[in-house]
Amino acid sequence: MSRPMIIFGSIFIALLLAGGGYALYLYDQLSQTADDIHEPIARESELREPSNTEENSSSGDNAESTSTEEDEENPQPLSFLIMGVDDEESTSGRSDTMILLTVNPGKESIKMVSIPRDTLTEISGRGTEDKINHAYAFGGAEMAMDSVEGLLDVPVDHFATVNMQSFEDIVDTLGGVTVQNNLAFEDNGHSYPEGEISLDGEEALSFVRMRYEDPQGDLGRTERQRQVLDAVIQEGASISSITRIQEYLTIVEDNVRTSLTFADMRELQSDYRSARHEIDTLQLEGDGIMRDDIYYLELNEQRKNEVSDQLKDHLEI
């Protein structure tokens, strides 16, 4: 039985963007959870310009102070690579799902693009072409981030991974999700009519796994991933029970890892939360090809460049 093709490491980010008002009463628990899931990385995107602090370090304390104040007043757009993996305790698993989010606080918006797992691309640091989801297996989060940068030519600032076994618990803790279903189908004993439908954890898991009855195959599945992730972000905004937040934090602590520090998360809560009100999903397109009897998805170059340009514009680079 295949793994679910949806990733919810970003639920933690979603709660922060959404506000999570009652989390203020759980400051200590939130801080401890953030420390437990923090996984530092030793990389900086080569597509980012040197920070103002570095550039102005030779100009004296005044310049550095001014730069810091300006950054606080005008928080910069950020990007997050969200990955679903089989085993959160090692880098042996493949990232079956990869979703790139860009968050622009000035425009109060999020752009989201799902990267199909079979996408053929160069694996950064190995000099070979392979499926994009192999990057995590070969070199963990950093190699995956570098490979996505190479594919889309946009900086990747942070990552979050989630153990896929936690999927149902996370959705149920949020009280379920509501999505607009564009394809009527049945899967694993569940029926999904067209139109607005509400899903519990088990139903959502089946909803995002199905692809063989979908005329669009993996591309259709990634569309459902984005629908559910969008719904999760909105549900995160409505959490009003301290008990539910405590349950949620326990699930996150056991299953999520991220490069975000607690300070980063507080900044998201303070400066980026309004971005959740406008979420735009971007679609990559491509054709299936066979190489040595192995299936790959070769992205349409023109469409890939269009998506890249939109992400760059959103990141203001």
DRENFIBA-265320 format. One line per 5 residues: number of its first residue (from 1); their letters; for each residue x, y, z of C-alpha. Coordinates in steps of 0.1 Angstrom, whole numbers, always signed. Last residue first. Example, Ala and Ser with C-alpha at 12.3 -4.5 7.8 and 13.67 -1.06 7.14 Angstrom:
<atoms>
2) SA) +137/-11/+71 ~ +123/-45/+78;
</atoms>
This chain:
<atoms>
317) IELHD) +137/+392/-62 ~ +104/+403/-47 ~ +95/+369/-33 ~ +62/+371/-51 ~ +79/+382/-83;
312) KLQDS) +103/+354/-80 ~ +75/+329/-75 ~ +56/+342/-105 ~ +88/+340/-126 ~ +94/+304/-115;
307) VENKR) +59/+294/-124 ~ +62/+309/-159 ~ +96/+292/-163 ~ +81/+258/-154 ~ +53/+265/-179;
302) QENLE) +78/+271/-207 ~ +99/+241/-198 ~ +71/+216/-196 ~ +82/+193/-169 ~ +95/+158/-177;
297) LYYID) +78/+133/-154 ~ +98/+101/-150 ~ +89/+64/-154 ~ +117/+39/-153 ~ +122/+12/-180;
292) DRMIG) +157/+25/-188 ~ +143/+60/-193 ~ +105/+63/-198 ~ +87/+96/-203 ~ +56/+112/-187;
287) DGELQ) +47/+147/-198 ~ +47/+179/-179 ~ +28/+206/-161 ~ +34/+226/-130 ~ +4/+243/-114;
282) LTDIE) +4/+273/-91 ~ -19/+277/-62 ~ -28/+312/-49 ~ -36/+316/-12 ~ -50/+350/+0;
277) HRASR) -61/+354/+36 ~ -32/+333/+49 ~ -8/+363/+44 ~ -23/+380/+75 ~ -1/+359/+98;
272) YDSQL) +32/+371/+84 ~ +45/+397/+108 ~ +37/+386/+144 ~ +30/+349/+141 ~ +58/+345/+115;
267) ERMDA) +82/+364/+138 ~ +72/+341/+167 ~ +80/+312/+145 ~ +114/+325/+136 ~ +122/+331/+173;
262) FTLST) +112/+295/+180 ~ +136/+284/+154 ~ +126/+273/+119 ~ +147/+246/+103 ~ +119/+221/+107;
257) RVNDE) +111/+186/+120 ~ +76/+172/+124 ~ +63/+139/+137 ~ +65/+135/+175 ~ +66/+171/+184;
252) VITLY) +38/+179/+159 ~ +15/+152/+173 ~ +20/+165/+208 ~ +15/+201/+197 ~ -18/+191/+181;
247) EQIRT) -31/+175/+213 ~ -22/+207/+233 ~ -39/+228/+206 ~ -70/+207/+209 ~ -71/+210/+247;
242) ISSIS) -67/+248/+245 ~ -97/+250/+223 ~ -103/+278/+198 ~ -88/+265/+166 ~ -103/+287/+138;
237) AGEQI) -72/+299/+121 ~ -58/+263/+118 ~ -89/+254/+99 ~ -80/+280/+72 ~ -44/+266/+69;
232) VADLV) -57/+231/+68 ~ -81/+239/+40 ~ -53/+253/+19 ~ -33/+222/+26 ~ -63/+201/+15;
227) QRQRE) -68/+219/-18 ~ -30/+219/-24 ~ -29/+181/-20 ~ -59/+177/-42 ~ -40/+195/-70;
222) TRGLD) -10/+173/-64 ~ -33/+143/-70 ~ -45/+157/-103 ~ -9/+161/-114 ~ -1/+126/-104;
217) GQPDE) -27/+112/-127 ~ -46/+138/-147 ~ -74/+115/-157 ~ -78/+106/-120 ~ -89/+70/-114;
212) YRMRV) -52/+60/-108 ~ -45/+90/-86 ~ -60/+84/-51 ~ -38/+93/-21 ~ -51/+128/-14;
207) FSLAE) -87/+117/-9 ~ -78/+85/+9 ~ -59/+104/+36 ~ -87/+131/+38 ~ -113/+103/+44;
202) EGDLS) -92/+88/+72 ~ -86/+122/+88 ~ -121/+135/+86 ~ -134/+151/+54 ~ -161/+177/+46;
197) IEGEP) -173/+180/+10 ~ -181/+209/-13 ~ -189/+198/-48 ~ -184/+166/-67 ~ -191/+134/-48;
192) YSHGN) -163/+116/-28 ~ -173/+81/-17 ~ -151/+62/+8 ~ -146/+24/+8 ~ -109/+27/-1;
187) DEFAL) -116/+50/-30 ~ -147/+63/-48 ~ -148/+91/-73 ~ -164/+124/-83 ~ -138/+149/-95;
182) NNQVT) -139/+186/-88 ~ -140/+184/-50 ~ -142/+217/-31 ~ -126/+211/+3 ~ -136/+211/+39;
177) VGGLT) -112/+199/+66 ~ -115/+178/+98 ~ -116/+189/+135 ~ -80/+201/+135 ~ -71/+172/+157;
172) DVIDE) -87/+149/+131 ~ -65/+163/+103 ~ -33/+159/+124 ~ -43/+124/+136 ~ -49/+112/+101;
167) FSQMN) -16/+124/+88 ~ +7/+112/+116 ~ +20/+82/+96 ~ +34/+106/+70 ~ +62/+117/+92;
162) VTAFH) +65/+154/+85 ~ +92/+176/+71 ~ +96/+214/+73 ~ +121/+235/+54 ~ +133/+271/+53;
157) DVPVD) +148/+296/+30 ~ +144/+281/-5 ~ +156/+306/-31 ~ +141/+305/-66 ~ +156/+290/-98;
152) LLGEV) +127/+264/-101 ~ +147/+232/-105 ~ +180/+243/-91 ~ +163/+257/-60 ~ +144/+225/-57;
147) SDMAM) +177/+206/-58 ~ +193/+228/-32 ~ +163/+223/-8 ~ +163/+186/-13 ~ +201/+184/-7;
142) EAGGF) +196/+204/+25 ~ +167/+183/+37 ~ +184/+150/+36 ~ +212/+140/+12 ~ +204/+110/-9;
137) AYAHN) +170/+101/+4 ~ +160/+138/+4 ~ +171/+141/-32 ~ +152/+110/-43 ~ +119/+129/-45;
132) IKDET) +132/+150/-74 ~ +134/+119/-96 ~ +169/+116/-111 ~ +195/+135/-131 ~ +231/+133/-120;
127) GRGSI) +256/+159/-108 ~ +255/+145/-72 ~ +256/+178/-52 ~ +222/+190/-65 ~ +201/+163/-80;
122) ETLTD) +194/+174/-115 ~ +158/+171/-125 ~ +131/+146/-136 ~ +98/+151/-117 ~ +85/+118/-103;
117) RPISV) +75/+133/-69 ~ +53/+160/-85 ~ +63/+195/-72 ~ +33/+211/-56 ~ +32/+249/-59;
112) MKISE) +19/+274/-33 ~ +17/+311/-33 ~ +8/+329/-1 ~ -6/+364/+2 ~ -6/+396/+24;
107) KGPNV) +11/+416/-3 ~ +35/+431/+22 ~ +36/+398/+42 ~ +47/+377/+12 ~ +48/+340/+19;
102) TLLIM) +62/+316/-7 ~ +53/+279/-3 ~ +70/+250/-20 ~ +53/+216/-17 ~ +72/+183/-19;
97) TDSRG) +54/+150/-15 ~ +69/+115/-15 ~ +101/+127/+1 ~ +121/+96/+1 ~ +131/+78/+32;
92) STSEE) +167/+71/+43 ~ +173/+105/+58 ~ +165/+93/+93 ~ +142/+98/+123 ~ +113/+112/+103;
87) DDVGM) +107/+80/+84 ~ +85/+79/+54 ~ +88/+115/+43 ~ +64/+143/+35 ~ +81/+176/+25;
82) ILFSL) +73/+213/+29 ~ +99/+237/+13 ~ +93/+271/+28 ~ +99/+305/+11 ~ +101/+340/+27;
77) PQPNE) +90/+375/+18 ~ +108/+403/+37 ~ +96/+419/+69 ~ +94/+457/+65 ~ +94/+473/+100;
72) EDEET) +117/+447/+115 ~ +140/+448/+85 ~ +142/+486/+87 ~ +151/+484/+123 ~ +179/+459/+116;
67) STSEA) +193/+480/+88 ~ +194/+511/+110 ~ +212/+493/+137 ~ +237/+479/+113 ~ +243/+513/+98;
62) NDGSS) +248/+529/+132 ~ +271/+501/+144 ~ +298/+509/+119 ~ +300/+509/+81 ~ +321/+478/+78;
57) SNEET) +293/+455/+89 ~ +270/+472/+63 ~ +270/+444/+38 ~ +268/+417/+64 ~ +238/+434/+82;
52) NSPER) +221/+440/+49 ~ +221/+403/+43 ~ +240/+390/+13 ~ +218/+385/-18 ~ +197/+353/-19;
47) LESER) +200/+329/-48 ~ +230/+312/-32 ~ +207/+301/-5 ~ +224/+297/+29 ~ +233/+263/+43;
42) AIPEH) +243/+247/+75 ~ +209/+235/+87 ~ +194/+234/+121 ~ +167/+208/+130 ~ +141/+223/+154;
37) IDDAT) +114/+199/+164 ~ +122/+197/+201 ~ +130/+234/+205 ~ +97/+244/+188 ~ +78/+219/+211;
32) QSLQD) +94/+234/+242 ~ +85/+270/+231 ~ +49/+260/+223 ~ +46/+243/+256 ~ +59/+273/+275;
27) YLYLA) +38/+297/+255 ~ +6/+278/+260 ~ -17/+307/+269 ~ -5/+326/+238 ~ -13/+294/+219;
22) YGGGA) -49/+303/+225 ~ -48/+329/+197 ~ -34/+305/+171 ~ -28/+334/+147 ~ -34/+319/+113;
17) LLLAI) +2/+323/+102 ~ +14/+305/+133 ~ -12/+278/+130 ~ -3/+274/+93 ~ +34/+271/+101;
12) FISGF) +27/+242/+124 ~ +4/+228/+97 ~ +33/+232/+73 ~ +46/+198/+83 ~ +14/+186/+67;
7) IIMPR) +24/+168/+37 ~ +2/+150/+12 ~ +9/+119/-10 ~ -2/+92/+13 ~ +22/+62/+13;
2) SM) +15/+33/-11 ~ +0/+0/+0;
</atoms>
